[in-house]
Amino acid sequence: MVSILNKPSSLINEICLEKVDRWKLFKFSESLQQRMENLLEKKKADQLIAEEGAELDAIGELDRIFTHINAMMAAQDVNQRSDDIERFG
């Protein structure tokens, strides 16, 4: 998956929902996860070209967005379960 990205939304087809324990979480496809890891390795080795830097930035932005959304959904689920326990003891 080598491509030039202008916007994180161009990666939308690389996002999936995956059941983890009792939650459904947004996750990267295996290919996008691998691409991010490859780009991070190139960055560590100071071998990242400008286009790859932009691609890594776009992937990183999506990662931050979905991490935040997943955390909000998990917190909402925990709060709902706590409310249910209080109500139904």
mmCIF file of the C-alpha atoms, coordinates in Angstrom:
data_MODEL
# 
_entry.id   MODEL 
# 
loop_
_atom_site.group_PDB 
_atom_site.id 
_atom_site.type_symbol 
_atom_site.label_atom_id 
_atom_site.label_alt_id 
_atom_site.label_comp_id 
_atom_site.label_asym_id 
_atom_site.label_entity_id 
_atom_site.label_seq_id 
_atom_site.pdbx_PDB_ins_code 
_atom_site.Cartn_x 
_atom_site.Cartn_y 
_atom_site.Cartn_z 
_atom_site.occupancy 
_atom_site.B_iso_or_equiv 
_atom_site.pdbx_formal_charge 
_atom_site.auth_seq_id 
_atom_site.auth_comp_id 
_atom_site.auth_asym_id 
_atom_site.auth_atom_id 
_atom_site.pdbx_PDB_model_num 
ATOM 1  C CA . MET A 1 1  ? 0.000   0.000  0.000  1.00 0.00 ? 1  MET A CA 1 
ATOM 2  C CA . VAL A 1 2  ? 2.214   2.798  -1.228 1.00 0.00 ? 2  VAL A CA 1 
ATOM 3  C CA . SER A 1 3  ? 0.222   5.902  -2.019 1.00 0.00 ? 3  SER A CA 1 
ATOM 4  C CA . ILE A 1 4  ? 0.305   9.644  -1.684 1.00 0.00 ? 4  ILE A CA 1 
ATOM 5  C CA . LEU A 1 5  ? -2.375  10.926 0.681  1.00 0.00 ? 5  LEU A CA 1 
ATOM 6  C CA . ASN A 1 6  ? -3.903  14.350 0.816  1.00 0.00 ? 6  ASN A CA 1 
ATOM 7  C CA . LYS A 1 7  ? -6.425  13.692 3.571  1.00 0.00 ? 7  LYS A CA 1 
ATOM 8  C CA . PRO A 1 8  ? -6.999  11.092 6.261  1.00 0.00 ? 8  PRO A CA 1 
ATOM 9  C CA . SER A 1 9  ? -10.464 10.484 4.803  1.00 0.00 ? 9  SER A CA 1 
ATOM 10 C CA . SER A 1 10 ? -8.782  8.850  1.803  1.00 0.00 ? 10 SER A CA 1 
ATOM 11 C CA . LEU A 1 11 ? -8.024  5.921  4.154  1.00 0.00 ? 11 LEU A CA 1 
ATOM 12 C CA . ILE A 1 12 ? -11.633 5.333  5.201  1.00 0.00 ? 12 ILE A CA 1 
ATOM 13 C CA . ASN A 1 13 ? -11.711 1.961  3.405  1.00 0.00 ? 13 ASN A CA 1 
ATOM 14 C CA . GLU A 1 14 ? -8.828  0.837  5.655  1.00 0.00 ? 14 GLU A CA 1 
ATOM 15 C CA . ILE A 1 15 ? -10.919 1.177  8.846  1.00 0.00 ? 15 ILE A CA 1 
ATOM 16 C CA . CYS A 1 16 ? -12.964 -1.657 10.289 1.00 0.00 ? 16 CYS A CA 1 
ATOM 17 C CA . LEU A 1 17 ? -14.997 -2.451 13.377 1.00 0.00 ? 17 LEU A CA 1 
ATOM 18 C CA . GLU A 1 18 ? -13.644 -5.292 15.470 1.00 0.00 ? 18 GLU A CA 1 
ATOM 19 C CA . LYS A 1 19 ? -15.131 -6.890 18.555 1.00 0.00 ? 19 LYS A CA 1 
ATOM 20 C CA . VAL A 1 20 ? -12.650 -6.759 21.425 1.00 0.00 ? 20 VAL A CA 1 
ATOM 21 C CA . ASP A 1 21 ? -13.983 -8.245 24.654 1.00 0.00 ? 21 ASP A CA 1 
ATOM 22 C CA . ARG A 1 22 ? -17.437 -6.686 25.002 1.00 0.00 ? 22 ARG A CA 1 
ATOM 23 C CA . TRP A 1 23 ? -16.708 -3.624 22.863 1.00 0.00 ? 23 TRP A CA 1 
ATOM 24 C CA . LYS A 1 24 ? -16.772 -3.003 19.141 1.00 0.00 ? 24 LYS A CA 1 
ATOM 25 C CA . LEU A 1 25 ? -13.777 -0.818 18.347 1.00 0.00 ? 25 LEU A CA 1 
ATOM 26 C CA . PHE A 1 26 ? -12.569 1.024  15.290 1.00 0.00 ? 26 PHE A CA 1 
ATOM 27 C CA . LYS A 1 27 ? -9.298  -0.520 14.117 1.00 0.00 ? 27 LYS A CA 1 
ATOM 28 C CA . PHE A 1 28 ? -6.932  -0.212 11.176 1.00 0.00 ? 28 PHE A CA 1 
ATOM 29 C CA . SER A 1 29 ? -6.869  -2.963 8.584  1.00 0.00 ? 29 SER A CA 1 
ATOM 30 C CA . GLU A 1 30 ? -3.829  -5.212 8.778  1.00 0.00 ? 30 GLU A CA 1 
ATOM 31 C CA . SER A 1 31 ? -2.341  -3.554 5.678  1.00 0.00 ? 31 SER A CA 1 
ATOM 32 C CA . LEU A 1 32 ? -2.749  -0.036 7.090  1.00 0.00 ? 32 LEU A CA 1 
ATOM 33 C CA . GLN A 1 33 ? -1.311  -1.082 10.453 1.00 0.00 ? 33 GLN A CA 1 
ATOM 34 C CA . GLN A 1 34 ? 1.692   -2.604 8.680  1.00 0.00 ? 34 GLN A CA 1 
ATOM 35 C CA . ARG A 1 35 ? 2.136   0.501  6.514  1.00 0.00 ? 35 ARG A CA 1 
ATOM 36 C CA . MET A 1 36 ? 2.129   2.729  9.599  1.00 0.00 ? 36 MET A CA 1 
ATOM 37 C CA . GLU A 1 37 ? 4.733   0.525  11.282 1.00 0.00 ? 37 GLU A CA 1 
ATOM 38 C CA . ASN A 1 38 ? 6.920   0.567  8.145  1.00 0.00 ? 38 ASN A CA 1 
ATOM 39 C CA . LEU A 1 39 ? 6.710   4.351  7.922  1.00 0.00 ? 39 LEU A CA 1 
ATOM 40 C CA . LEU A 1 40 ? 7.550   4.706  11.619 1.00 0.00 ? 40 LEU A CA 1 
ATOM 41 C CA . GLU A 1 41 ? 10.627  2.510  11.130 1.00 0.00 ? 41 GLU A CA 1 
ATOM 42 C CA . LYS A 1 42 ? 11.731  4.639  8.170  1.00 0.00 ? 42 LYS A CA 1 
ATOM 43 C CA . LYS A 1 43 ? 11.206  7.769  10.263 1.00 0.00 ? 43 LYS A CA 1 
ATOM 44 C CA . LYS A 1 44 ? 13.337  6.344  13.088 1.00 0.00 ? 44 LYS A CA 1 
ATOM 45 C CA . ALA A 1 45 ? 16.074  5.576  10.557 1.00 0.00 ? 45 ALA A CA 1 
ATOM 46 C CA . ASP A 1 46 ? 15.740  9.120  9.134  1.00 0.00 ? 46 ASP A CA 1 
ATOM 47 C CA . GLN A 1 47 ? 14.862  7.661  5.707  1.00 0.00 ? 47 GLN A CA 1 
ATOM 48 C CA . LEU A 1 48 ? 11.363  9.103  5.307  1.00 0.00 ? 48 LEU A CA 1 
ATOM 49 C CA . ILE A 1 49 ? 10.730  11.162 2.173  1.00 0.00 ? 49 ILE A CA 1 
ATOM 50 C CA . ALA A 1 50 ? 8.317   14.121 2.254  1.00 0.00 ? 50 ALA A CA 1 
ATOM 51 C CA . GLU A 1 51 ? 5.406   12.213 0.679  1.00 0.00 ? 51 GLU A CA 1 
ATOM 52 C CA . GLU A 1 52 ? 5.795   9.423  3.215  1.00 0.00 ? 52 GLU A CA 1 
ATOM 53 C CA . GLY A 1 53 ? 5.894   11.989 6.017  1.00 0.00 ? 53 GLY A CA 1 
ATOM 54 C CA . ALA A 1 54 ? 2.554   13.367 4.823  1.00 0.00 ? 54 ALA A CA 1 
ATOM 55 C CA . GLU A 1 55 ? 1.167   9.835  4.643  1.00 0.00 ? 55 GLU A CA 1 
ATOM 56 C CA . LEU A 1 56 ? 2.373   9.075  8.172  1.00 0.00 ? 56 LEU A CA 1 
ATOM 57 C CA . ASP A 1 57 ? 0.799   12.321 9.402  1.00 0.00 ? 57 ASP A CA 1 
ATOM 58 C CA . ALA A 1 58 ? -2.551  11.355 7.844  1.00 0.00 ? 58 ALA A CA 1 
ATOM 59 C CA . ILE A 1 59 ? -2.432  7.864  9.350  1.00 0.00 ? 59 ILE A CA 1 
ATOM 60 C CA . GLY A 1 60 ? -1.424  9.325  12.718 1.00 0.00 ? 60 GLY A CA 1 
ATOM 61 C CA . GLU A 1 61 ? -4.336  11.750 12.642 1.00 0.00 ? 61 GLU A CA 1 
ATOM 62 C CA . LEU A 1 62 ? -6.764  8.897  11.986 1.00 0.00 ? 62 LEU A CA 1 
ATOM 63 C CA . ASP A 1 63 ? -5.155  6.906  14.778 1.00 0.00 ? 63 ASP A CA 1 
ATOM 64 C CA . ARG A 1 64 ? -5.683  9.757  17.249 1.00 0.00 ? 64 ARG A CA 1 
ATOM 65 C CA . ILE A 1 65 ? -9.298  10.263 16.119 1.00 0.00 ? 65 ILE A CA 1 
ATOM 66 C CA . PHE A 1 66 ? -10.224 6.588  16.429 1.00 0.00 ? 66 PHE A CA 1 
ATOM 67 C CA . THR A 1 67 ? -8.383  6.172  19.717 1.00 0.00 ? 67 THR A CA 1 
ATOM 68 C CA . HIS A 1 68 ? -10.437 9.064  21.087 1.00 0.00 ? 68 HIS A CA 1 
ATOM 69 C CA . ILE A 1 69 ? -13.718 7.692  19.697 1.00 0.00 ? 69 ILE A CA 1 
ATOM 70 C CA . ASN A 1 70 ? -12.966 4.202  21.059 1.00 0.00 ? 70 ASN A CA 1 
ATOM 71 C CA . ALA A 1 71 ? -12.180 5.653  24.498 1.00 0.00 ? 71 ALA A CA 1 
ATOM 72 C CA . MET A 1 72 ? -15.420 7.671  24.487 1.00 0.00 ? 72 MET A CA 1 
ATOM 73 C CA . MET A 1 73 ? -17.461 4.588  23.545 1.00 0.00 ? 73 MET A CA 1 
ATOM 74 C CA . ALA A 1 74 ? -15.790 2.485  26.246 1.00 0.00 ? 74 ALA A CA 1 
ATOM 75 C CA . ALA A 1 75 ? -16.357 5.190  28.879 1.00 0.00 ? 75 ALA A CA 1 
ATOM 76 C CA . GLN A 1 76 ? -20.003 5.511  27.851 1.00 0.00 ? 76 GLN A CA 1 
ATOM 77 C CA . ASP A 1 77 ? -20.426 1.741  28.178 1.00 0.00 ? 77 ASP A CA 1 
ATOM 78 C CA . VAL A 1 78 ? -18.812 1.739  31.636 1.00 0.00 ? 78 VAL A CA 1 
ATOM 79 C CA . ASN A 1 79 ? -21.029 4.638  32.755 1.00 0.00 ? 79 ASN A CA 1 
ATOM 80 C CA . GLN A 1 80 ? -24.131 2.884  31.409 1.00 0.00 ? 80 GLN A CA 1 
ATOM 81 C CA . ARG A 1 81 ? -23.251 -0.337 33.235 1.00 0.00 ? 81 ARG A CA 1 
ATOM 82 C CA . SER A 1 82 ? -22.650 1.625  36.447 1.00 0.00 ? 82 SER A CA 1 
ATOM 83 C CA . ASP A 1 83 ? -26.045 3.324  36.102 1.00 0.00 ? 83 ASP A CA 1 
ATOM 84 C CA . ASP A 1 84 ? -27.698 -0.070 35.483 1.00 0.00 ? 84 ASP A CA 1 
ATOM 85 C CA . ILE A 1 85 ? -26.084 -1.527 38.606 1.00 0.00 ? 85 ILE A CA 1 
ATOM 86 C CA . GLU A 1 86 ? -27.330 1.414  40.704 1.00 0.00 ? 86 GLU A CA 1 
ATOM 87 C CA . ARG A 1 87 ? -30.844 1.069  39.315 1.00 0.00 ? 87 ARG A CA 1 
ATOM 88 C CA . PHE A 1 88 ? -31.186 -2.678 39.388 1.00 0.00 ? 88 PHE A CA 1 
ATOM 89 C CA . GLY A 1 89 ? -28.709 -3.449 42.150 1.00 0.00 ? 89 GLY A CA 1 
# 
